[in-house]
Amino acid sequence: MSGVSPLSPSLSPVAMPELPDITAYLTALAPRVLNQPLEHLRIASPLLLRTAIPPIASIEGQPIRALRRIGKRIVFAFDDELFLVLHLMIAGRLHWRDLDPKKPRPTLGGRNNLAAFDFPNGTLTLTEAGTKRRAALHLVRGESALADLDPGGLDPLALTLETFQQTLTAENRTLKRALTDPRILSGIGNAYSDEILHAAQLSPLAQTRKLTLEEFQRLYTATRDTLETWVARFNAEAQTKFPEKVTAFRPDMAAHGRYLQPCPRCGSPIQRIRYADNETNYCPACQTNGKVLADRSLSRLLGSDWPRTLDELEALKRK
């Protein structure tokens, strides 16, 4: 067999910041930029600014009055209903440097530096790793224009169990797809959906309309508990220092990014489903009744030899 091995270690691509990460950014930004004038906005990449109506220069010198989160987007609100909306996408990250009168402000040299937001007390820099430029900045006027940038997903921490169930069963989706669809729920991506499903002990491929009420209760509780736990943790960290190293791969996560590592609940090796640049991690023993879910590309490669259970997977390792 050639190509990618089903036993190869987990990949660790840069992952999109999700609800807990965006919340931490907002917590760290609030004492630094609220009511501070944005003295200058320096943009290095012409691909970053997607819309600017009115022109981007109109917000320079204006104070930031509020900070918001729309899904995985950060919103800087100015007077006169002007909103600067930043979507970090997969590889965008923010960095803060306090103003030092003895040192110049950070430059925009280097291919990863996309923009710098200069304030009287420091500079917020936007970087994006890799060669693809996906991060996006929009300047819009009015709540209706801001709403046009909202995918429409509901805040998972603001839903009752009944609304949560109705929202996820409006269409029959797999749980992984339903949790990560920004039109359904706001702010959940690849990493925290893995953690939620592991906590709920549910398969990522289970269908939303086939869940029992008890399973929906577990999913609802796991969603709230998982997000609230990580939000509280990141907020506590953000109150003491700016979150410079935002990553979806945390060593104390239960499932995400832990391919072949032992499940913290039962000790079985975490498995994965790989697709495009991402992978779904899960525990067969805890979530799929011992079944190893077929990886789309590898199942085509292995055909009938695809291991269906952990025992078959172990046998494959010994070959």
Residue pairs with C-beta under 8 A, 6 or more apart in sequence:
1 301
1 302
3 301
4 274
4 297
4 298
6 295
6 298
6 302
6 307
6 313
6 316
7 260
7 316
7 317
9 259
9 260
10 257
10 258
10 259
10 260
10 272
10 279
10 281
11 274
11 279
12 249
12 257
13 90
13 277
13 278
14 90
14 91
14 129
14 130
14 247
15 90
15 189
15 190
15 191
15 247
15 248
15 249
15 278
16 72
16 88
16 89
16 90
16 189
16 190
16 248
17 25
17 72
17 88
17 92
17 93
17 246
17 248
18 72
18 187
18 188
18 189
18 191
18 192
18 248
19 69
19 72
19 156
19 186
19 187
19 188
19 192
19 227
19 231
20 192
20 227
20 230
20 231
20 233
20 234
21 234
21 243
21 246
21 248
22 69
22 72
22 73
22 74
22 187
23 69
23 231
23 234
23 235
24 231
24 234
24 235
24 237
24 238
24 243
24 246
25 74
25 94
25 238
25 243
25 246
26 67
26 68
26 69
26 74
27 234
27 235
27 238
27 239
28 96
28 238
28 239
28 241
28 242
28 243
29 67
29 74
29 94
29 96
29 124
30 67
32 96
32 119
32 121
32 122
32 124
32 242
33 64
33 67
33 76
33 117
33 119
33 124
34 64
34 65
34 66
34 67
35 63
35 64
35 65
36 63
36 64
36 119
36 120
36 121
37 61
37 62
37 63
37 64
37 119
37 120
38 59
38 60
38 61
38 62
38 63
38 64
38 76
38 78
38 117
38 118
38 119
39 60
39 61
39 118
39 119
39 120
40 60
40 116
40 118
41 56
41 59
41 60
41 115
41 116
41 117
41 118
42 108
42 115
42 116
42 117
42 118
43 49
43 56
43 114
43 115
43 137
44 108
44 113
44 114
44 115
44 116
45 114
45 115
45 128
45 133
47 133
48 114
48 115
48 126
48 133
48 135
48 136
48 137
49 56
49 137
49 138
49 139
50 136
50 137
50 138
51 138
51 139
51 140
52 138
52 139
53 139
53 140
53 141
53 145
54 82
54 139
54 141
55 139
56 139
58 82
58 139
59 78
59 82
59 84
59 139
62 78
62 79
62 82
63 78
63 79
64 76
64 77
64 78
65 77
65 78
65 79
66 77
67 74
67 75
67 76
67 77
68 74
68 75
68 77
69 75
69 187
70 85
70 146
70 149
70 150
70 186
71 150
71 151
71 153
71 182
71 186
71 187
72 87
72 88
72 182
72 187
72 189
73 85
73 86
73 87
73 149
74 85
74 86
74 87
74 88
75 83
75 84
75 85
75 86
75 146
76 83
76 84
76 85
76 86
77 83
78 84
80 141
81 141
81 142
81 143
82 139
82 140
82 141
83 138
83 139
83 140
83 141
83 145
83 146
84 137
84 138
84 139
85 137
85 138
85 139
85 140
85 146
85 149
86 92
86 126
86 135
86 136
86 137
87 135
87 136
87 137
88 94
88 126
88 128
88 135
89 128
89 134
89 135
89 136
90 134
90 277
91 128
91 129
91 130
91 132
91 134
91 135
92 114
92 126
92 127
92 128
92 134
92 135
93 126
93 127
93 128
93 129
93 244
93 246
94 124
94 125
94 126
94 127
94 242
94 243
94 246
95 124
95 125
95 126
95 127
95 242
95 244
96 122
96 123
96 124
96 125
96 242
96 244
97 105
97 106
97 122
97 123
97 125
98 121
98 122
99 105
99 119
99 120
99 121
99 122
99 123
105 116
105 118
105 123
106 113
106 116
106 123
106 125
107 113
108 114
108 115
108 116
112 127
112 128
112 129
113 125
113 126
113 127
114 126
114 127
114 128
114 133
114 135
115 125
115 126
115 137
116 123
116 124
116 125
116 126
117 123
117 124
117 125
117 126
126 135
128 134
128 135
138 149
140 146
140 148
140 149
151 182
151 183
151 186
152 182
152 183
153 181
153 182
153 183
153 184
153 185
153 186
153 187
154 163
154 167
154 184
154 185
154 186
155 186
155 187
156 164
156 185
156 186
156 187
156 188
156 223
156 224
156 227
157 224
157 227
157 228
159 167
159 220
161 216
161 217
161 220
164 216
164 219
164 220
164 223
165 213
165 216
165 220
167 184
167 185
168 175
168 178
168 179
168 184
168 185
168 208
168 216
168 219
169 208
169 209
170 184
171 178
171 208
172 207
172 208
172 209
172 210
173 181
173 184
173 207
173 208
174 204
174 205
174 206
174 207
174 208
175 193
175 197
175 202
175 203
175 204
175 205
175 206
175 207
175 208
175 211
175 219
176 193
176 197
176 204
176 205
176 280
178 184
178 185
178 208
179 185
179 188
179 193
179 196
179 197
179 223
180 188
180 189
180 190
180 193
188 196
188 223
188 227
189 248
190 248
190 256
190 278
190 279
190 280
191 248
191 249
191 253
191 256
191 257
192 226
192 227
192 230
192 248
192 256
193 204
193 280
194 204
194 253
194 255
194 256
194 280
194 281
194 282
195 226
195 230
195 253
195 254
195 255
195 256
196 219
196 222
196 223
196 226
196 227
197 203
197 204
197 219
197 222
197 255
197 282
197 287
198 254
198 255
198 263
198 265
198 281
198 282
198 283
198 286
198 287
199 222
199 225
199 226
199 254
200 215
200 218
200 219
200 221
200 222
200 223
201 218
201 286
201 287
202 211
202 215
202 218
202 219
202 287
203 282
203 287
203 288
203 293
204 273
204 280
204 282
204 287
204 293
205 288
205 293
206 215
211 219
234 243
237 243
248 256
248 257
249 256
249 257
250 256
250 257
254 263
254 264
254 265
255 263
255 270
255 281
255 282
255 283
256 281
257 281
258 270
258 281
259 270
259 271
259 272
259 279
259 281
260 269
260 270
260 271
261 269
261 270
262 268
262 269
262 270
263 269
263 270
263 283
263 285
263 286
265 283
265 286
266 283
266 285
266 286
268 283
268 284
268 285
268 286
268 310
269 310
270 281
270 282
270 283
271 281
271 282
271 283
271 284
271 292
271 293
271 313
272 279
272 280
272 281
272 282
272 295
273 279
273 280
273 282
273 293
273 294
273 295
273 296
274 295
274 296
274 297
274 298
275 296
275 297
282 288
282 293
284 290
284 291
284 292
284 293
284 309
284 310
285 310
290 309
290 310
291 308
291 309
292 306
292 307
292 308
292 309
292 310
292 312
292 313
294 306
295 306
298 306
299 306
305 316
307 313
307 315
307 316
